[in-house]
Amino acid sequence: MNYWLMKSEPAVYSLSDLETQTETIWDGVRNYQARNFLRQMQIGDLAFFYHSNSNPPGIFGLMRISKTDIVDPTQFEPTSKYYDPKSTPESPRWQTVNVEFVESFTQPISLATLKEKFTPEELLLVRNGNRLSVMPVPENVAQKILAIKYPTSA
């Protein structure tokens, strides 16, 4: 199993929205590196749901990849802000995944906490200038993030 971090602005799509819907397509990614990460995902992988442009920004919960290799339909919709006139149904440029709700954290893990605990080499999210909306999280880092959420009692 692989781990990922996927960002969304809560005003656009929040973890609460996903909890209500239980499953959704993660559409609208228009960065080639982020798209390539989406292409690497496998069913059953876990993703941290990160609220960007929120106060505070941070990880608010977990979701699971439920379907892979989906052609993002918004690339073909002229009225969509994610429309790509260079993409065709015969040669789509943008693929995505479906995600399903796993859990909401009672206390989010803030970006400030993540910056305290991880170096930019460990976690892409804390790297200066990083604006990717989808990124891998190494397993050892994912386990440390989960340990912040679920500390073991001594």
TIPAGU-391940 format. One record per atom (N, C-alpha, C, O, CB): residue in one letter; atom name; x, z, y. Coordinates in steps of 0.001 Angstrom, whole numbers. Atoms other than C-alpha are relative to their C-alpha. Glycine has a CB too. Example, Ala and Ser with C-alpha at 12.3 -4.5 7.8 and 13.67 -1.06 7.14 Angstrom:
2
A N 890 0 -1190
A CA 12300 7800 -4500
A C 900 0 1200
A O 1936 665 1181
A CB -992 1246 27
S N -820 -60 -1190
S CA 13670 7140 -1060
S C -770 730 1090
S O -261 899 2198
S CB 414 -1415 462
// end
This chain:
154
M N 845 0 -1184
M CA 0 0 0
M C 884 0 1238
M O 1907 682 1297
M CB -958 1219 3
N N -692 55 -1277
N CA 1157 -833 3495
N C -826 732 1047
N O -2021 967 869
N CB 261 -1464 428
Y N 656 -679 -1113
Y CA 337 931 6748
Y C 174 -841 1252
Y O 1188 -1514 1439
Y CB 574 1433 209
W N 33 785 -1219
W CA -536 -640 10067
W C -540 860 1125
W O -1129 1916 892
W CB -852 -1272 -179
L N 641 -587 -1162
L CA -1511 343 13574
L C -684 -1149 724
L O -70 -2181 992
L CB 1029 763 931
M N 780 1045 -654
M CA -4252 -1661 15267
M C -658 594 1236
M O -1318 1631 1170
M CB -1066 -603 -968
K N 488 -508 -1277
K CA -5208 -1233 18903
K C -1304 -666 415
K O -1537 -1845 152
K CB 1047 -203 1076
S N 1191 524 -643
S CA -8535 -1638 20611
S C -332 891 1187
S O -158 2109 1131
S CB -1193 -81 -997
E N 478 -790 -1127
E CA -9818 -568 23989
E C -1378 530 -364
E O -2230 -236 -814
E CB -42 -843 1323
P N 1291 -561 420
P CA -12724 1820 23390
P C -1204 -628 707
P O -2305 -634 157
P CB -4 1485 245
A N 1112 656 -697
A CA -14844 12 25997
A C -342 -1342 -638
A O -1454 -1844 -478
A CB 342 -200 1478
V N 219 1283 672
V CA -14443 -3194 23962
V C -503 232 -1416
V O -1528 -322 -1813
V CB 1297 -838 -23
Y N 405 -348 1362
Y CA -14630 -1793 20421
Y C 691 1310 -353
Y O 1919 1400 -333
Y CB 363 -1141 -1032
S N -542 -1332 258
S CA -14189 1853 19490
S C -88 368 -1477
S O -761 -292 -2268
S CB -736 1037 837
L N 97 -519 1365
L CA -13683 3798 16310
L C -1432 435 -295
L O -1897 300 -1426
L CB 975 1182 -206
S N 1419 -366 187
S CA -17231 5113 16823
S C -839 -1223 -353
S O -1757 -1140 -1170
S CB -561 668 1274
D N 702 1242 339
D CA -18453 1512 16752
D C 223 -341 -1474
D O -713 -689 -2194
D CB 480 -1168 905
L N -316 304 1399
L CA -16662 972 13450
L C -695 983 -932
L O -1199 585 -1983
L CB 1520 34 -233
E N 669 -998 846
E CA -18059 4212 12036
E C -1477 -341 -156
E O -2035 -212 -1246
E CB 160 1419 596
T N 1415 382 46
T CA -21576 3058 12909
T C -217 -1233 -863
T O -1153 -1284 -1661
T CB -528 -257 1410
Q N 150 1259 730
Q CA -21068 -437 11479
Q C 574 70 -1410
Q O 200 -738 -2260
Q CB 670 -1120 762
T N -736 -235 1252
T CA -18881 794 8553
T C 1047 -1074 -312
T O 2068 -768 -928
T CB -976 85 -1146
E N -961 1078 252
E CA -17106 -2606 8400
E C -170 -1067 1070
E O -1276 -1303 1557
E CB -190 -610 -1426
T N 68 1061 -1001
T CA -16225 -5385 10836
T C 1181 -955 -148
T O 2173 -648 -809
T CB -28 597 1416
I N -1112 940 -96
I CA -14063 -8434 11409
I C 845 406 1208
I O 300 760 2254
I CB -510 -1489 128
W N -909 -360 -1097
W CA -10990 -7717 13577
W C 377 -1294 718
W O 1456 -1845 502
W CB 1291 764 -530
D N -182 1314 -612
D CA -11318 -10795 15750
D C 657 85 1370
D O 793 1165 1945
D CB -1330 -704 119
G N -498 103 -1356
G CA -9761 -11964 18984
G C 1489 216 198
G O 1946 238 1341
G CB -705 943 816
V N -1451 -168 -150
V CA -6054 -11420 18279
V C 597 -1360 346
V O 442 -2324 -405
V CB 655 592 -1310
R N -570 1267 -445
R CA -4199 -14118 20217
R C 1476 142 355
R O 1941 -372 1373
R CB -774 -532 1197
N N -1457 -113 -108
N CA -565 -13175 19843
N C 547 -404 -1360
N O 98 106 -2386
N CB 467 1472 417
Y N -477 533 1275
Y CA 1425 -15024 17192
Y C 649 1055 -887
Y O 458 1042 -2103
Y CB 979 -1109 249
Q N -627 -1039 826
Q CA 3463 -12019 16073
Q C -1062 919 -604
Q O -987 1263 -1783
Q CB 1007 825 836
A N 1088 -834 517
A CA 327 -9869 15754
A C -781 -755 -1081
A O -1155 -175 -2100
A CB -948 434 1148
R N 687 817 1001
R CA -1386 -12730 13900
R C 793 -44 -1306
R O 214 36 -2389
R CB -223 -1427 533
N N -825 26 1208
N CA 1542 -12924 11487
N C -78 1320 -754
N O -48 1333 -1984
N CB 1453 -311 354
F N 194 -1291 669
F CA 1170 -9207 10786
F C -1355 39 -699
F O -1459 552 -1813
F CB 112 1162 1013
L N 1324 58 636
L CA -2544 -9761 10088
L C 68 -800 -1301
L O -584 -454 -2286
L CB -1042 -631 963
R N -144 836 1201
R CA -1548 -12455 7592
R C 693 742 -1134
R O 505 389 -2298
R CB 778 -1267 332
Q N -724 -758 1018
Q CA 664 -9940 5748
Q C -839 1116 -628
Q O -454 1676 -1655
Q CB 1250 591 604
M N 807 -1115 487
M CA -2108 -7389 5234
M C -598 -303 -1366
M O -867 -1451 -1719
M CB -1109 324 993
Q N 590 106 1325
Q CA -3493 -6720 1788
Q C -1197 936 -95
Q O -1248 1968 574
Q CB 1040 326 -1097
I N 1171 -852 213
I CA -6817 -5302 646
I C 476 1374 -463
I O 1302 1491 -1368
I CB -982 -634 -1044
G N -363 -1377 338
G CA -6512 -1523 480
G C 1038 602 925
G O 1205 1822 941
G CB 505 57 -1398
D N -933 -539 -986
D CA -3834 -1204 3168
D C -765 889 977
D O -1941 652 1252
D CB 741 -1145 756
L N 607 -879 -997
L CA -4530 1587 5663
L C 526 -345 1385
L O 1686 -725 1549
L CB 281 1480 -330
A N -385 258 -1386
A CA -4490 1123 9426
A C -439 1173 866
A O -1547 1692 736
A CB -623 -1329 516
F N 331 -1005 -998
F CA -4363 3695 12167
F C -756 -699 1125
F O -312 -1728 1634
F CB 1286 726 536
F N 811 562 -1078
F CA -7069 2995 14752
F C 468 654 1297
F O 295 1855 1506
F CB -1549 235 -244
Y N -587 -474 -1246
Y CA -5416 3301 18163
Y C -866 -433 1172
Y O -1140 -1621 1344
Y CB 1440 -527 164
H N 736 324 -1220
H CA -7450 3513 21363
H C 997 -167 1134
H O 1654 791 1542
H CB -1052 1103 340
S N -831 255 -1171
S CA -5511 1866 24176
S C -901 59 1230
S O -2127 16 1126
S CB 737 -1389 -104
N N 763 -47 -1249
N CA -6544 2071 27811
N C -1082 1074 -47
N O -2209 863 399
N CB -632 -1364 287
S N 899 -1141 41
S CA -8159 5442 27173
S C 761 1213 514
S O 1971 1143 733
S CB -553 244 -1442
N N -650 -1194 -496
N CA -7439 8941 28373
N C -256 1164 -944
N O -1342 1743 -910
N CB -487 332 1412
P N -1317 617 123
P CA -5413 9853 26460
P C -40 -1151 -1002
P O -921 -1193 -1861
P CB 1048 1043 -425
P N -115 989 1065
P CA -4388 6774 24497
P C 567 681 -1244
P O 1350 1626 -1145
P CB 899 -1198 439
G N -528 -609 1217
G CA -3696 7576 20877
G C -704 -487 -1249
G O -1574 -1356 -1208
G CB -108 1491 84
I N 595 315 1301
I CA -4587 7366 17212
I C -1231 879 -173
I O -1151 2106 -111
I CB 1025 220 -1175
F N 1263 -716 82
F CA -8219 8313 16738
F C -563 69 -1416
F O -1524 796 -1667
F CB -1002 -646 903
G N 504 -42 1355
G CA -8691 7668 13036
G C 667 -1026 -890
G O 1683 -1630 -544
G CB -1478 -210 -4
L N -529 913 1020
L CA -8106 5556 9961
L C -1048 -1011 -419
L O -2246 -728 -441
L CB 489 780 -1221
M N 854 1029 594
M CA -9525 2335 8619
M C 780 -673 -1121
M O 2001 -547 -1212
M CB -467 -1048 1072
R N -601 659 1162
R CA -8865 292 5492
R C -246 -1501 108
R O -1309 -1933 554
R CB -584 566 -1339
I N 162 1447 35
I CA -8298 -3433 5160
I C -888 -331 -1204
I O -547 -9 -2342
I CB 1396 -738 -86
S N 970 259 1066
S CA -11292 -4668 3152
S C -75 -1470 -410
S O -581 -1794 -1484
S CB -1362 464 436
K N -18 1427 325
K CA -10849 -8444 3268
K C 1117 -642 805
K O 1337 -283 1962
K CB -1386 -683 301
T N -1130 640 -674
T CA -7900 -10669 4144
T C -208 -1506 87
T O -1141 -2063 -492
T CB 1313 313 -732
D N -31 1460 -105
D CA -7187 -14270 5069
D C -1331 -581 471
D O -1875 -1507 -130
D CB 371 -605 -1338
I N 1246 467 -608
I CA -10267 -14753 7230
I C 350 -868 1204
I O 1190 -490 2020
I CB -916 1203 421
V N -171 834 -1181
V CA -10374 -17597 9727
V C -809 648 1125
V O -2013 863 984
V CB -458 -1495 -265
D N 674 -647 -1131
D CA -11199 -15994 13088
D C -986 -989 630
D O -568 -1995 1204
D CB 1040 500 1063
P N 988 964 -500
P CA -14474 -17670 14114
P C -17 -135 1518
P O -485 -1151 2032
P CB -1366 395 -470
T N 61 64 -1458
T CA -14056 -16873 17822
T C 874 -1106 583
T O 662 -1528 1720
T CB 410 1324 585
Q N -875 1065 -507
Q CA -11328 -19514 18147
Q C -746 -1316 190
Q O -283 -2187 926
Q CB 1171 -211 -949
F N 773 1245 -69
F CA -13999 -22228 17750
F C -1188 84 962
F O -1887 -909 1164
F CB -498 -368 -1382
E N 1171 -215 -855
E CA -16592 -20759 20160
E C 376 -222 1465
E O 1044 625 2058
E CB -575 1428 -202
P N -379 302 -1389
P CA -16252 -22399 23607
P C -393 1089 1000
P O 245 1211 2045
P CB -630 -1299 419
T N 427 -1050 -923
T CA -18087 -19482 25242
T C 756 1315 -216
T O 594 2251 566
T CB -1491 239 -147
S N -750 -1225 290
S CA -15773 -16861 23705
S C 1267 57 848
S O 1903 -966 1099
S CB 355 79 -1502
K N -1265 -134 -737
K CA -12882 -15470 25726
K C 1192 -214 -933
K O 2327 -328 -469
K CB 93 1391 673
Y N -1056 239 983
Y CA -10883 -15979 22504
Y C 28 -1449 -494
Y O 720 -1773 -1459
Y CB -176 934 -1179
Y N 45 1427 357
Y CA -11655 -19712 22323
Y C 1386 -613 113
Y O 2114 -349 1070
Y CB -996 -765 904
D N -1278 710 -10
D CA -8632 -21853 21469
D C -291 -1492 -200
D O -556 -1919 -1324
D CB 975 550 -1118
P N 347 1422 118
P CA -9225 -25551 22209
P C 962 -791 -887
P O 630 -1893 -1325
P CB -36 -624 1368
K N -961 697 859
K CA -6121 -26492 20195
K C -232 285 -1486
K O 390 -338 -2346
K CB 1417 399 382
S N 288 -358 1384
S CA -7522 -24923 17034
S C -1217 -777 -495
S O -2198 -947 229
S CB -237 1521 -134
T N 1125 734 589
T CA -9784 -26899 14717
T C -359 633 -1337
T O 475 1305 -1944
T CB 345 -1513 -181
P N 366 -526 1327
P CA -11741 -25945 11584
P C 904 -543 -1110
P O 1133 138 -2110
P CB -1457 -343 -315
E N -886 584 1000
E CA -9436 -28297 9646
E C 1408 604 67
E O 2140 610 -922
E CB 70 -1513 185
S N -1335 -577 -198
S CA -6331 -26615 11084
S C -94 1221 927
S O 358 1178 2071
S CB 979 -1065 592
P N 152 -1194 -844
P CA -7167 -23117 12345
P C 1347 658 281
P O 2235 675 -571
P CB -943 1009 -668
R N -1247 -658 -395
R CA -4438 -21261 14227
R C -59 1515 -169
R O 978 2176 -219
R CB 328 -336 1440
W N 159 -1448 -41
W CA -5857 -17750 14012
W C -736 519 -1231
W O -1862 118 -1522
W CB -743 409 1261
Q N 605 -669 1145
Q CA -6532 -15663 10929
Q C -104 1487 312
Q O 574 1999 1203
Q CB 825 -245 -1304
T N 198 -1421 -220
T CA -7683 -12082 10721
T C -416 677 -1293
T O -299 106 -2377
T CB -1045 238 1089
V N 416 -801 1156
V CA -8998 -9388 8401
V C -1316 700 319
V O -1735 773 1474
V CB 1096 1040 -383
N N 1103 -948 -162
N CA -12051 -7235 7852
N C 573 1388 -200
N O 1478 1594 -1008
N CB -1178 -287 -1009
V N -392 -1394 149
V CA -11626 -3504 8251
V C -1241 841 -262
V O -2344 507 172
V CB 754 506 1259
E N 1106 -925 239
E CA -13765 -629 7021
E C 409 1391 449
E O 1577 1773 371
E CB -414 5 -1495
F N -223 -1355 -492
F CA -14112 2856 8429
F C 433 919 -1143
F O -131 875 -2236
F CB -1273 546 674
V N -428 -1028 950
V CA -12247 5631 6600
V C -307 1382 560
V O -1031 2164 -56
V CB 1510 -133 -313
E N 284 -1304 -599
E CA -12278 8615 8946
E C 362 26 1468
E O 1184 -750 1955
E CB 748 1097 -732
S N -265 -274 -1398
S CA -12293 9834 12488
S C 759 1320 67
S O 399 2275 -621
S CB -1324 49 841
F N -748 -1243 -149
F CA -9744 12461 13524
F C -737 909 984
F O -1215 447 2020
F CB 1456 -279 483
T N 657 -933 -916
T CA -11230 15587 15101
T C 799 138 1287
T O 229 312 2364
T CB -179 1374 -663
Q N -892 4 -1165
Q CA -8229 15642 17440
Q C 871 -1244 -85
Q O 1625 -1405 -1045
Q CB 880 1306 62
P N -863 1185 51
P CA -6588 12323 18303
P C 1468 390 104
P O 1807 1450 630
P CB -365 -981 1125
I N -1444 -175 -142
I CA -2818 12022 18044
I C 403 -842 1203
I O 414 -2071 1139
I CB 794 -424 -1320
S N -243 700 -1270
S CA -1844 11150 21607
S C 1294 -809 -27
S O 2199 -547 -819
S CB 48 1001 1148
L N -1217 780 -170
L CA 725 8585 22627
L C 1153 923 382
L O 2276 724 -81
L CB -197 -1100 1069
A N -1049 -945 -392
A CA 2675 11447 24228
A C 577 706 -1220
A O 1793 868 -1326
A CB -550 1033 998
T N -468 -646 1231
T CA 2855 13222 20852
T C 809 -971 -835
T O 1858 -612 -1370
T CB -1182 538 -818
L N -725 1012 783
L CA 3910 10017 19119
L C 1377 -268 601
L O 2348 -460 -132
L CB -810 -1311 -71
K N -1292 215 -663
K CA 6668 9519 21714
K C 947 1176 -233
K O 2163 997 -299
K CB -204 -217 1507
E N -819 -1185 275
E CA 7872 13082 21083
E C 553 -25 -1421
E O 1683 399 -1661
E CB -819 1276 218
K N -334 -92 1423
K CA 7962 12652 17306
K C 788 -1186 -543
K O 1489 -1053 -1546
K CB -1250 146 -788
F N -588 1214 564
F CA 9231 9087 16852
F C 848 -747 1014
F O 566 -752 2213
F CB -1088 -911 -525
T N -847 844 -835
T CA 11973 6864 18183
T C -583 -1418 17
T O -1390 -1763 -846
T CB 1478 -5 -521
P N 457 1397 -28
P CA 11333 3233 19194
P C 406 -782 -1252
P O -268 -1741 -1630
P CB 553 -698 1231
E N -416 673 1233
E CA 13243 2180 16072
E C -909 362 -1169
E O -1070 -431 -2097
E CB 1446 360 -338
E N 890 -440 1074
E CA 10850 4168 13866
E C -1408 -565 152
E O -2026 -986 -826
E CB -60 1514 -37
L N 1388 370 -252
L CA 7552 3226 15503
L C -53 -975 1171
L O 227 -605 2311
L CB -871 1256 286
L N 53 1044 -1033
L CA 7082 -45 17415
L C -860 397 1198
L O -569 10 2329
L CB -533 -1288 -596
L N 929 -384 -1056
L CA 4253 1495 19425
L C 709 663 1173
L O 325 438 2321
L CB -1057 930 -551
V N -648 -756 -1077
V CA 6628 3720 21420
V C 1155 -764 645
V O 1822 -234 1534
V CB 509 1324 -535
R N -1061 827 -579
R CA 9084 910 22216
R C -436 -492 1380
R O -1544 -1001 1546
R CB 340 -1203 -931
N N 308 469 -1358
N CA 9226 108 25942
N C -309 -1491 -25
N O 391 -2279 -661
N CB 1179 290 968
G N 368 1403 -113
G CA 7477 -3156 26741
G C -799 -544 -1172
G O -1218 -1701 -1140
G CB 1217 -805 161
N N 768 483 1147
N CA 5689 -3380 23391
N C -1482 -51 351
N O -2068 955 753
N CB 232 900 -1237
R N 1422 158 -298
R CA 2192 -4749 23888
R C -769 -562 -1192
R O -1919 -978 -1049
R CB -184 -906 1210
L N 681 526 1181
L CA 1365 -5852 20350
L C -1241 821 -325
L O -1235 2047 -217
L CB 948 -17 -1200
S N 1239 -693 369
S CA -2166 -5021 19261
S C -72 299 -1492
S O -923 1070 -1933
S CB -1203 -829 412
V N -74 -219 1445
V CA -1276 -5110 15552
V C 1467 129 -355
V O 2277 -713 34
V CB -689 -1165 -812
M N -1407 -184 364
M CA 1952 -3745 14096
M C 119 786 -1289
M O -748 1599 -1611
M CB 763 711 1122
P N -223 -763 1227
P CA 3368 -2436 10842
P C 482 1417 329
P O 1089 1663 1371
P CB 1026 -720 -906
V N -497 -1368 -93
V CA 4060 1258 10352
V C 716 274 -1321
V O 91 236 -2381
V CB -1173 1052 275
P N -699 -296 1254
P CA 6784 2104 7828
P C -638 1188 -721
P O -1163 2104 -87
P CB 1486 286 271
E N 674 -1046 785
E CA 5524 4310 5001
E C 466 1400 372
E O -354 2311 485
E CB 232 -229 -1481
N N -477 -1342 -335
N CA 7779 7240 5904
N C -544 463 1355
N O -824 1648 1537
N CB 1535 29 13
V N 573 -340 -1304
V CA 6512 7129 9499
V C -1495 272 -152
V O -2012 1216 446
V CB 245 -1141 1028
A N 1430 -231 246
A CA 2891 6826 8316
A C -227 1383 -607
A O -1165 2088 -235
A CB -573 -1090 -932
Q N 142 -1335 620
Q CA 3383 9922 6157
Q C 222 1104 1028
Q O -441 2141 978
Q CB 999 166 -1171
K N -233 -990 -1055
K CA 4764 11801 9171
K C -1187 70 961
K O -1548 1149 1430
K CB 1285 -335 775
I N 1197 6 -858
I CA 1779 10719 11278
I C -1127 750 -694
I O -1818 1559 -75
I CB -442 -1457 336
L N 1044 -709 752
L CA -575 11908 8549
L C 299 1493 -85
L O -624 2308 -123
L CB -135 -588 -1413
A N -372 -1429 28
A CA 1375 15195 8405
A C -339 671 1331
A O -656 1860 1363
A CB 1514 166 -309
I N 417 -564 -1290
I CA 684 15682 12113
I C -1499 306 -56
I O -1960 1338 433
I CB 325 -986 1181
K N 1451 -157 122
K CA -3000 15234 11333
K C -373 1072 -1016
K O -1307 1846 -805
K CB -639 -1322 -392
Y N 290 -935 1089
Y CA -2919 17276 8120
Y C 1223 841 -306
Y O 1860 643 -1341
Y CB -460 -751 -1261
P N -1190 -824 295
P CA -161 19879 8399
P C -225 849 -1242
P O -1319 1358 -1486
P CB 348 909 1200
T N 104 -843 1198
T CA 559 21706 5198
T C 173 1454 423
T O 954 1764 1323
T CB 1068 -402 -1082
S N -138 -1416 -335
S CA 151 25434 5311
S C 1150 584 -801
S O 1312 301 -1988
S CB -1319 778 -277
A N -1184 -580 633
A CA 3274 27412 4548
A C -298 1359 -592
A O 590 1991 -1165
A CB 1134 113 999
// end
